[in-house]
Amino acid sequence: MTEKEKNDYFYVCSLIEYIARETKNKRGIITKMLGKKGVEKLLYDAEVDHCLSFEQVSDEVIKQYRIPNGEFDTITDCKYTIPSFMDIGKLYSIMIEDCAEPGKEVDELLKIFSSFISDKISDFQTDVYYQNPSYLECSYEAGYLLD
């Protein structure tokens, strides 16, 4: 993966996290609504969208893909400091880079965001999102959180 591609994945993963927080949806719902073509378009547009605010791009994506509001709110009642959407986006982009076969990065993005690990990372009442990316990758590949 080139540096540009890494930056584009970081941006798109952060945007997905941002949209999920704004609409109170699981991250897998967002990627399902976008579909593979939508994710590919966001990656294609990422270099230009970097110049815009996340709020503006998020509003446009929510409207274009008709993403409804949900009830998956892991922020409001959280007692601890919440990692930024960009911190979580970086974590996802590292996982994609490490887990994806070359040329299959979009498929891996869709798989990771739709897997159990995404819900675990999004549970800010736990420390899962602070775990070493290697641990999260191994857990993701195993299908459950490793001991």
C-alpha positions as CSV (number, residue, x, y, z in Angstrom):
1,M,0.0,0.0,0.0
2,T,1.4,3.4,-0.9
3,E,1.6,6.3,1.5
4,K,-1.2,8.0,-0.3
5,E,-3.4,4.9,0.0
6,K,-2.6,4.6,3.7
7,N,-3.6,8.2,4.2
8,D,-6.8,7.7,2.2
9,Y,-7.8,4.6,4.3
10,F,-7.0,6.5,7.5
11,Y,-9.3,9.3,6.3
12,V,-12.1,7.0,5.2
13,C,-11.9,5.0,8.4
14,S,-12.0,8.2,10.5
15,L,-15.0,9.4,8.4
16,I,-16.9,6.1,9.0
17,E,-16.2,6.4,12.7
18,Y,-17.4,10.1,12.6
19,I,-20.6,9.2,10.8
20,A,-21.3,6.3,13.1
21,R,-21.0,8.6,16.1
22,E,-23.1,11.3,14.5
23,T,-25.9,8.9,13.6
24,K,-25.5,6.6,16.6
25,N,-25.1,3.5,14.5
26,K,-22.8,0.5,14.6
27,R,-19.9,1.0,12.2
28,G,-21.0,-2.1,10.3
29,I,-24.4,-0.4,9.6
30,I,-22.5,2.5,8.0
31,T,-20.4,0.3,5.8
32,K,-23.4,-1.7,4.8
33,M,-25.3,1.5,3.8
34,L,-22.2,2.6,1.8
35,G,-21.5,-0.7,0.2
36,K,-18.3,-1.6,-1.6
37,K,-18.9,1.0,-4.4
38,G,-19.6,3.7,-1.8
39,V,-16.4,2.9,0.1
40,E,-14.4,2.9,-3.2
41,K,-15.9,6.3,-4.0
42,L,-15.0,7.7,-0.6
43,L,-11.4,6.4,-1.1
44,Y,-11.3,8.0,-4.6
45,D,-12.6,11.3,-3.2
46,A,-10.4,11.2,-0.1
47,E,-7.6,13.4,-1.4
48,V,-10.0,16.3,-2.2
49,D,-12.3,15.7,0.9
50,H,-9.3,16.0,3.2
51,C,-9.6,19.8,2.5
52,L,-13.2,19.8,3.8
53,S,-14.4,19.5,7.4
54,F,-15.5,16.1,8.6
55,E,-18.9,17.7,9.5
56,Q,-19.5,18.8,5.9
57,V,-18.4,15.5,4.3
58,S,-20.3,13.5,6.9
59,D,-23.5,15.5,6.2
60,E,-23.2,14.9,2.5
61,V,-22.6,11.2,2.9
62,I,-25.4,10.7,5.4
63,K,-27.8,12.5,3.0
64,Q,-26.5,10.7,-0.2
65,Y,-26.6,7.2,1.3
66,R,-29.8,7.9,3.4
67,I,-28.1,6.8,6.6
68,P,-30.8,6.7,9.4
69,N,-30.3,7.6,13.0
70,G,-29.8,4.6,15.2
71,E,-29.6,3.8,18.9
72,F,-26.0,2.6,19.3
73,D,-24.7,5.4,21.6
74,T,-21.5,4.4,23.3
75,I,-20.5,8.0,24.1
76,T,-23.2,9.8,26.1
77,D,-23.0,7.7,29.3
78,C,-19.2,7.0,29.1
79,K,-17.4,7.8,32.3
80,Y,-14.0,7.9,30.7
81,T,-12.1,10.0,28.1
82,I,-13.3,8.9,24.7
83,P,-10.7,8.5,22.0
84,S,-11.2,10.8,19.0
85,F,-12.8,9.5,15.8
86,M,-9.4,10.0,14.2
87,D,-7.7,7.8,16.9
88,I,-10.1,5.1,16.1
89,G,-9.8,5.7,12.3
90,K,-6.1,5.2,12.6
91,L,-6.6,1.9,14.5
92,Y,-8.9,0.6,11.8
93,S,-6.5,1.7,9.0
94,I,-3.6,-0.1,10.7
95,M,-5.7,-3.3,11.0
96,I,-6.7,-3.1,7.3
97,E,-3.1,-2.5,6.2
98,D,-1.9,-5.5,8.3
99,C,-4.7,-7.9,7.6
100,A,-5.6,-7.3,3.9
101,E,-4.2,-9.2,1.0
102,P,-2.8,-6.8,-1.6
103,G,-5.6,-5.5,-3.7
104,K,-8.3,-6.6,-1.2
105,E,-8.1,-3.7,1.1
106,V,-11.7,-2.5,0.5
107,D,-13.0,-6.0,1.2
108,E,-11.0,-6.2,4.4
109,L,-12.4,-2.8,5.5
110,L,-15.9,-4.0,5.0
111,K,-15.1,-7.2,6.9
112,I,-13.5,-5.5,9.8
113,F,-16.1,-2.9,10.3
114,S,-18.9,-5.6,10.1
115,S,-17.1,-7.9,12.5
116,F,-17.5,-8.4,16.3
117,I,-14.2,-6.5,16.8
118,S,-15.7,-3.3,15.6
119,D,-18.4,-3.4,18.3
120,K,-15.8,-4.2,20.9
121,I,-13.6,-1.3,19.8
122,S,-16.6,1.0,20.0
123,D,-17.4,0.0,23.5
124,F,-15.7,3.0,25.2
125,Q,-16.6,1.6,28.7
126,T,-13.8,-0.9,28.1
127,D,-10.2,-0.6,27.2
128,V,-10.3,-2.7,24.0
129,Y,-9.6,0.3,21.8
130,Y,-6.3,0.9,23.7
131,Q,-5.1,-2.6,23.1
132,N,-2.1,-3.3,20.9
133,P,-3.3,-3.5,17.2
134,S,-1.6,-6.9,16.9
135,Y,-3.8,-8.3,19.7
136,L,-6.9,-6.8,18.0
137,E,-5.9,-8.3,14.7
138,C,-5.3,-11.7,16.1
139,S,-8.6,-11.5,18.0
140,Y,-10.4,-10.4,14.8
141,E,-8.9,-13.3,12.9
142,A,-9.8,-15.8,15.7
143,G,-13.4,-14.4,15.8
144,Y,-13.3,-13.6,19.5
145,L,-11.3,-11.6,22.0
146,L,-8.2,-13.7,23.0
147,D,-7.3,-14.1,26.6
